[in-house]
Amino acid sequence: MQSVYLTWMISALALGVILLPVFKPPWAKLSLPPFVDFFRRYWMHILIVFAIYNAKDTLDQIDRLLMASTGLDMTPYIWAIEGNLVLWVQQTFEADWLTTVLTHFYVAGFMFICYVSVFYFAYFDDRWLADRVTLSIAWVYILAVPFYLFFNVRVTGDTIPEMQTLAYTLTPEIADWFRRIDPFTNGMPSLHIGIPFAVWLCLTRFDDDRRWNRYRYTVFAYTLLTAFTIIYLGIHWFVDIIGGMLIAGAAVSMADRTSNSWWKFFDERTMNTRIVTVLTSPKQAWSWIRSRGGRLLHQYKSPSSRETGHIAVVILVIVAAVITWDLTHRALPAGGVEAPEAAAAADGWLVTLDNQTDGPSLLLHDLSFASFDPVSVEVPDLTLDSTYALKEDRLVATNATSLLIFDVAQPETPLSSMPFGEHDDLLLCEQAGSPVITYTTNGVLDVMNFEGQTLLDDQRPNNIRSMMCTGSEIAYVTQDKPMEVNIIQLGVRGQVAYVINATAPVEEDELLASWGIPVDMENASIQNMAFNREYLAVTVNVSATDRLVLYNRTTAEQWLASNPKYHVSDLSLDYGILAWSVRDHYNPLSPQQKYLDREIYFTELDTNTSHVLTSDANDQWGPQVLEQHLVYFQTDGEVVSVEVHSWEPELRLYSSLVLQAGVLAAFVVVAWNMWQRQSERRQERQP
């Protein structure tokens, strides 16, 4: 990932320097000193560009969380407007050489245009254009942020079935880089159009003597080629291009309006002096701040339309920030948990086996309550090896000698207890609408009701290494056929076998081999399963990693549902959602701390749309899909907790109050501002 990124960046920087003689003003001369000196003269301009670049990762994380929490997806509406016009463009011009060239142009060209559009004007000390181009780029990004957060549009190659994301899949390394930096939902507006088009508009508007004509023509040509590129590569819609152009026009206007006031304070020529004053004469600096603050306070005590407009914008930003924070921080830690070892969940209930300081404890959580305070379920002689299962309102747990059955609504005492010896796995399944206990002993399957009566005949499946059940269906894998999933239905004779194929593209296997972890398909084996009536999901160990394979039981199609290079575990499938944990982007040859932890992903199976629920430095694992929630473990430092994510976006009380107060305040301030504007315009017309 790093090598391809560095190649693009170095190429962009080198090309910018090489083309200096081509784009320089006619009378300008090239020399070495300005290469060093322009950093001193334009460090604030450079800082703004770098701040925008570094803010993208944070914005993408917020965007991923909002998508996971709200499902805000405008793609179907864009698709309905455009149809398959972008598909026609891709299929008409598709060629391998063109894909390779335009992929590198897409990334390196964008780096080039963003870099040189500040560097050129700074190097030749054209402060008039440097000020306005820098602010225009900043305003493009600022104006685009609300669209990226609340108007999510997916890339075309991720939406139209026949469309390909040519750039994102050119090579495994490039694919990884794109997956790391791009959530694939920031289509509208296109910054690849917005930023260069804004630069072109700036040059058209502010380059009075046309000293930058050659560069202006080049930027225009670059914008046209980029428009074709982002359509051809399966990234953007035509509407995204229009959105980028509109954002660019608004950004240039905002830059013109704010340039004088912004650079009056942040101009490097005077700001350096103010910084020295603060360091050497703090009393003088404090006196200036008090004086300036007093003038501002006086202005807002008797505000004009300018001040009330500022107040309205601040109210809007505060309301949007509070709501965004609430929607992206809705996972609440369950109380009373010290060190959960495992968990089971069903119908709004969660049970965890917790390795507490005074010994193992079985904790039952009612997810319908905001506090999530657990109730301890008393199981005599409970150990960390004890098995348990949860289904509807029944919880079963075992110790070395007994099986206990609990009512989750009244877990203080067991409903019943029966002798139960050593066993391998324990599940709660269903037969004829009633829960039944399913377990294996020495690899032999057995099923019994809550009275202890065996429900299977003498011909029981054996040699079982792992199993899972959904309703009355039981899926299992045997020792002698590690790549085959057998599914039987209780009360029905016969079984269905599904042969799993975890083969990945050769390029992916070659990359794993270069990391020192070659793929061994001959000894591949299924590790984990989750399924429903329509889908079967399994993780397959191929020696190098555990791959996620999704099998459509209706069509018999199967495919890799996650990147085949990165380890997948902890499958959970229910209510049309498949969730898993993955150590994404981890390269053992160049390990980075931020990729050592696991993250939670989930896919909406109806639309085959994947979401990244977590993307941070914390370790998350063990997701459990419920009707109203997704629960998972999280490690934050040395603290292990159970996190609860709600499917439906619900604002907490404080957010609702802020929203209500903000609406009322905005109503008053906007009405006031409109009245002021009309009054001021009337006074301007009077002689």
VENDATA-V575278 format. One record per run of one state. SS is the DSSP state (h for helix, s for strand, l for the rest). FROM is the first residue (numbers start at 1). LEN is the number of residues. If there is no record, write none. Layout:
SS,FROM,LEN ; SS,FROM,LEN
This chain:
l,1,1 ; h,2,17 ; l,19,1 ; h,20,4 ; l,24,9 ; h,33,9 ; l,42,1 ; h,43,28 ; l,71,4 ; h,75,8 ; l,83,2 ; h,85,9 ; l,94,2 ; h,96,28 ; l,124,3 ; h,127,24 ; l,151,2 ; s,153,1 ; l,154,2 ; h,156,3 ; l,159,13 ; h,172,10 ; l,182,4 ; s,186,1 ; l,187,4 ; h,191,16 ; l,207,6 ; h,213,20 ; l,233,5 ; h,238,29 ; l,267,1 ; h,268,13 ; l,281,1 ; h,282,20 ; l,302,3 ; h,305,24 ; l,329,3 ; s,332,2 ; l,334,6 ; s,340,7 ; l,347,2 ; s,349,8 ; l,357,2 ; s,359,8 ; l,367,8 ; s,375,3 ; l,378,10 ; s,388,4 ; l,392,2 ; s,394,5 ; l,399,3 ; s,402,6 ; l,408,2 ; s,410,1 ; l,411,5 ; s,416,4 ; l,420,5 ; s,425,7 ; l,432,2 ; s,434,8 ; l,442,2 ; s,444,5 ; l,449,5 ; s,454,1 ; l,455,9 ; s,464,7 ; l,471,2 ; s,473,6 ; l,479,5 ; s,484,6 ; l,490,5 ; s,495,5 ; l,500,6 ; h,506,9 ; l,515,6 ; h,521,3 ; l,524,1 ; s,525,7 ; l,532,3 ; s,535,7 ; l,542,4 ; s,546,7 ; l,553,5 ; s,558,3 ; l,561,7 ; s,568,7 ; l,575,2 ; s,577,6 ; l,583,5 ; h,588,3 ; l,591,2 ; h,593,3 ; l,596,3 ; s,599,6 ; l,605,4 ; s,609,4 ; l,613,6 ; s,619,7 ; l,626,3 ; s,629,8 ; l,637,2 ; s,639,8 ; l,647,6 ; h,653,33 ; l,686,2
